[in-house]
Amino acid sequence: MLESSRGGMLGRMVTLYHSVRTRQPSVMMTAGPILQYCPACGFLPHTPFLYHGSRYGHVGGFGCGGCGARVNMVDRDCYPPVQYFARQREGGPAATQTILYEDLYRINEPDFRRVERWTGLSLLNPEGDRQMDFEGVVARVAGEVARRGLLLQTATPLLPFVTWVPQPFETWLGLYATLERT
């Protein structure tokens, strides 16, 4: 369970969509926690933004707690990546950053295939497109790591400016790092 910024507990909140009908099979996050990152000053508070897709490409926005910039987030109309635009003053230049969360969180189709190979678990449905219960996948992989008696490793995020990732991705990345090193 995750705690929301309003103080309540959040249940299962990550939804991934696995598609095999495209030229290249893929996994895409359709809902889940993303970072409130300011590309103008690099401020990264430990409070995630709950992504639930976009409306005509607009994901949402927030005021930066570090420099006061207005940060807006857009995607490709519910398709990755998420782009951040921060403007510290009206009419001033915009700082930008693009984050492909499927890469940052290691939830791409090839990442899942590696974990399947490492664990012997079947995580992706080869027959058709479907939504995935990510928290359920994390629990299954955690169970396999525990069954093997492996010590959970701490993962380092792939982007240098990212100093933390929200749950359940922190656990997933730790499991991935553990399995990768065995």
Secondary structure, 3 states (H helix, E strand, C coil): CEECCCCCEECCCCEEEEECCCCCCEEEEEEEEECCCCCCCCCCCCCCEEECCCECCEEEEEECCCCCCEEEEECCCCCCCEEEEEECCCCCCEEEEEECHHHHCCCCHHHHHHHHHHHCCCCCCCCCCEEEEHHHHHHHHHHHHHHCCCCCCCCCCCCCCCCCCCCCHHHHHHHHHHHHCC
